[in-house]
Every structure is written in structure tokens, then in C-alpha cells.
Amino acid sequence: MSAKPILYIVIPCYNEEAVLPVTAPMFLKKLEALVDSGRVSASSRILFVNDGSKDATWALICALAEKDPRVLGVCLSRNRGHQNAVLAGLMEAMDRCDITISIDCDGQDDLDAMDAMVDAYLDGCEVVYGVRSRRDTDTWFKRTTAQGFYRLMNGLGAEVVYNHADYRLVSSLVLRHFADFGEANIFLRGMFPLVGFKSTCVYYERRERLAGESHYPLGKMLALAFNGITSLSVKPISLITGVGVGFSLLGLIASLWAVVKVILGQTVHGWASLFCIVCLLGGIQLVSLGVIGQYVGKTYMETKRRPRYIVSERTWEKGRRRWIEEEREK
């Protein structure tokens, strides 16, 4: 590691043409401030990752890269989702820098928290988690569900940092070990704690999105939560087993009770109780099969060993591509 660490700020982008012109100058200004303060090397860069956007996001990234050498960009061949886009950026930056900071493009995360993150790294921490100090900008529903999600994740055995999303500093040392994690179903905020190494948290306040619309509606949030749980913990299957054993015991007791009632001649013909029991047990069985099916499906996808992302373009390769095309034309 050099005296001043080389920092790469990794920023995933999906349909961000509205917000990118607003936040890109902010990221450049923060990078410049970190360099001027002596915290990071002048060789530090900003790396935008275009996650298969359908708008002009990639064109904007290319324009920024041509205008400023501190800006780099990679384009994925298709939309692979936020987690894979972040991973792609981290893997691209791993061999080019000493530390990375991943952050969303929307400008909600406090850029000044990067100062404290880099300071913590210089003090010996290899991973620094950006943690929201409060959720005043969220709606009551989002705040309640988000807090419930973190409690549920920890309750099911997945080690996640409370109120931490994907704003974090990670050293290249950690990334090299993290590259050995080859699973296709990734949940980064739960996987980095598994790598280990010295870590700490930096607390900050999150703001409203500066422009554009959120790309994480309720459906995607629930899908991310369920993916995180099933990717990091098998405790739901243990819970299902416990529920099954419990109802089996209840069924055995009920059967003995029914036999006693028949012997005593105290049975009453009726359908309501039978109907309720069948519906209850049927619902539990279907839910249990669904959860087990999710694990089977994930196992199926893991065995295929498909690439988690494919990089189709890099801004620093455009000159080489033009040279190849010109040579072919000759």
C-alpha cells in the first residue's frame, strides 16, 4: 500500500439520467477534497457501473469519462440488479486501488461520511460500514418494515449490520478474499461480515433523493429481503421442521382424544372443525413447500455456475476499440 491509499468510489447506476448530472459533480468535488486533505492519492478515481440502463445513463458516463480522466465507467451487458452491479464495480477496482467506497448514485448518502471512513481505514480498519443514524426521511411504513427486516435477518442467523445498506469502505485485501465467494445468489451487506477482518461503523444522516425516482419499490425490497434470508441462513428450514414436529404432536394428541371420544360414545358429527383443521394444515404445508422450493431453486442456480455479470464495455478501452476498427477498415 502506498503512503496515500488509492481510492476508487464505486457507483452503480440504473436509469439514472435524471440524477447523474446532479450528483456526478458532487462525487468529483468530494474526491478532490479527499485528495486535497491528504487522505487519498491523486490517482484515486470514480468508477460508474451502468447496470444495463435503458436510458442515456451510459452515454452520460462516457461523456464524463472523456471530459475528466478521474471518471471511469463499465457497462454490463444487461441489467443484473443492484447487488451484481456493485460487485462488478468492486471486482473491476480491486487490482487498481487500495480501498473502495461503494455508494448509490441518488445523492441520498452523506458524502462527508467518506472522510471518517478513510480515517478509520488509516487507523487500521479494513471494512467500514456506513450506518444511518436515523430514518426521519422515510415513511412510517418503510421505516417500520426496514427495521423489522434487520431484526428478522439477525433473528434468523444472518449477520447484518443494523441500518446499513451498501455504503461502505472495503480494502483491496478484503476484496481479494471476498472474490473467493463464488455463489450466484449474493447479498453483499450480509456477506462482507463473513469475510472478517477489523471493521467499524460510521454514522450519518440520509437525505431525500436529489432527482429521479427510486428503483427500489416495495416488491424489490421484499425480494431483496427474502433473497438475503435464504442466501445467508438455513434457519427457516429449521423453523419449518419445528412447526411440522409441533403439529404432528398436536395431531397425535387429537387422534388419541378422538379415539377416547369414540369409545365413550361422545362423538358429534360436524364439518366445521374438520374444515378449519384441513385449511390450516394445508396452508402450512404449501408455505413450507414454497420455502423449501426457494432453497432448491437457489441450489439449482448455484450448480449452473453462470457468471454473475458480464462487462460489455469499459470507458478506458474505447480508444483501443476505435484503433481495432480502424485497422480492420484498412
N, C-alpha and C positions, 0 to 999 in steps of 0.2 A: 504494500500500500504506500502511495506517495505521501509526502508531508501534508499536502492538502488533498483530501479524497475527491475523486471524480464522481460527480452525482449525475444520475440520469433520472429525470422526472417522467414517469410513465403514465400516459393519459389515454384511456380507452375512449373511443368516440363512435357513437351510432346515431346517425341522422342529427348531427349537431351543427348544421349550417347556420342556425339562428343564434346560437350561443358562442360558437367558436371565435367569431370576430371580436366578441366582447372579452372573453376570458384569455385568449392567446396572449394579448399584450400584458395581461396581469401575470401570467406564468413567466413570461420573459423578464418582466420587471423584478419579480421575486428571485429568479435565477441570478440576475445581475446583482441584486442586493446581497445574496449569499456569497457571491464571488467577491464583491467589494468588501464585505466584512471579514474576509479571510477564512471563512468556514470551509469553502469548497474550492476546487481547482477551476481555473478559467477554461479548462477542457470539458467542463460539465455541459450537458445537453438536455433538451426536452424531446421526448420521443412520443409522438402521437400514434395511436394504433386505430386504424379505421376498421371497424368490425362489420364490413360488408354493407356500409350505408347505401341507401337508395337515393340520397340527395347529393348535394355538392360538397359534402364533407371532405372527400379525398382530394378534390380539386383545390379546396381551401388549404389543406395540409401541404400539398405540393407547392402552392404559391408561397406559403410561409417559409417552406424549406429553401426555395430559390432566393427568397429575399434575405433570409437570415441563416447563416451557417450553424447557429446554435440549435436550429429546429431540424429534427429528423422525423421521418414517418414511415410506417409499414402499413400495408394494406392486406387484409385477409381475403382469401378467395371468395368467401361467403360469410354471412352472419353466423357466428359461432357462439354468441352470448357473451355477457359481460365478463364472467369468470375466465373463459378461454382467451378473451381479448387481453385481459390483464396479464395472464400467464404468458401469452405470446410476447408482449412487450418486455416482461421481466427476463424471459429467456434470450431475447434479442440483445438486451442491455448487459446481460450477466458478464460477458467476457470483455466488455468495453469500459467498465466502471468499477468503482469500489463500493458504492452504495446506490440504491434505487429508492425512490419515493413514488408510490402509486397513488393516484388521486383522480377523482371524476372530473369530467370536463365542464360541469354545470356551474362551477364557481361557488357552490354551497359550503365547501370545506374551507376553513380559515387557513390561508396560505402562510400567515405568520407563524403557525404552529411548526412549520418546517424548520425554523431556526432552533426551536427546542429539540426537535427530532435529531438534527445534525449534532447539536451539542451533546445529546445523550449518547450518540454513536461515538463521538470523540472521547466520551468518558468510559467507553468500553462495552456499550450495549450493541448487540448485533441485530436486534429486531426492536423497533419502536412502534407501538400501536397508537394511532390517533383515535381518541375516545371522546365522544360527545359528552359534555358536562351536563347538558340538559336538552330537553326536546320541546321547548316552548313554541318553535315554529311548526311543529306537527299538529295535525288534527287530533282530537281526543281518541278517535278510532285507531289512527295509525300509531299514536304513542302507546296506547294500551296493547295493541297486537304486537308491536315491536318488542316491548318489554316482556310480554308473555312468551315471545319466541325465544329470547335469550335465556329465560328461566327454564323453558321446556328443553332447549338444547342441552343445558348443563345438567338438568334432571335426568335426561336420557343418556348421559355419559359422554356427550361430545364436548370437548374442551374449547370453549369460545370465550373471548374477552367481551364482557358486558358493554353494550352500546358502541362496539367497534364494528365498522363496516370494512372498507378496503382502502382506507387512508393509512398507509403505514410505510415506515422505512425498513428496508431489508438489505443487509450487506451481501456482497457477492459471495462471501464464504457460505452464508446460509443458502443462497440460491443454488450454489453448486451441489449442496446436499439435497436441496429440495427437488432438483432435476431428477433425482433417483426415484421420486414418487411418480410412478407411471400410470396411475389409474385414470380412466376416461371420465368418470363422474367426479368432478372436482368442486370443492367448497373451500376457497382459499382461507377465509377467516377462521376456519376450524382446522386447516391443515398446517399452517405455519407454527402454531403452538406445539405440534407433534415433532417438529424438527429439533426443538430445544434451543440451546444457547441462551446467553444472558439477554433479557428483554425488560422493557419498561413501558409505561404509558404516558402519553402527553394529552392533556385535556384541552378542549377548545369548544367554542360555540358555533353551531352550524346555522347558516343563513338560508334565506329563501333562494330558489333557483333564479339566476340573473336573467335568463331568456329561454325561450323554447318551452317544451313540455317534458314532463317526467316520462322516462321509458320504463318505469317500474310500477305498473298498476297493481292492484290487489292480486290479480291472478298470478302474475310473475313473482310477486313477493311470496305467495303461498307455495308456488312451485320451488322457489329457491330454498324456502324453509324445509320443505319435505325432502328435497334433494340433499340438503345438509344433514338432516337427521339420518336418512338411510345410507348416506355415504360414510358417515363417521361412527355410527353406533348400530349394534345389533340388539339393543335393549328392547325395541318394540316387539321383536320376535319372542324375547323372554317374557314380556308382558302378556303377549297373546297366549303363550304356554301357560302362564299363571292363571289367566282368565279361564282357559279351557279346563284346567285341573279343578278350579273352583266350581265351575258349573257342572262338571262331572260328579263332584262330591254332592252338590245340591241335587243333581238328578238321581243319584243313588239313594239319598235320604228320602226324596219324594217318592221313589219307587217302593221303598220299604214301607213308607206311610200308606201308600195306595194299597199294598198287599194286606196290611193290617186292617184297613177300612173294608176291603172286600171280605176278609174273614169274619169281621164283625157285622157284616151286612149293612154298613152305613154309607155305601156309595150313593152318590147323586149324579144322575145323568145330566150333562151340560156341555156346551161347546165353548163358552166364553173363556174359561181358564185355559183350555187346551189351545184355543186360537191365539191367546196372548203369549203363551209359552213358545209355541211354534214360531211366531213372528219374531220374538226376542232372540231366540237361538238362531233362527235363520239370518237375521241381521248381523249378529255377532260373527257367524260363520263367513258371510260374504265380506265383511270388513277385514276379517283375519286373512282370508284368501287374497284380498286385494293388497294388503301389506306384504304378505309373503311373495305375491306376484311381482311387486316392485323390486324386491331383493333378487328374485330370479331374473328379472329383466335386466337389472344392473350387472349381474354376473354374466349374462349373455353378451351384453355390450362390451364388458371388460375382456372377454375371451377373444373378441374380434381384433383387438389391438389396433383399431383405426387411429389415425393421427387426430389429435385434439384440435388442431388448427392447421391451415396451410397458408403460408405467406405468398401472395401473388406478386407484390411489388414492394420495392424499397426506394425511398427517395434518393438515396446515395448511389443507387445503381442505374438511375435514369441516363446518366452520361454514358455509361458503358453500353446500355441498350441501344442508344442512338448510334454509337460507334459501330456496333454489330450490324444494325440495319443499313447503315451507310456502306459498310463493307460488302454486304450481300447485294446491294444495288449495283455496285461496281462489277 
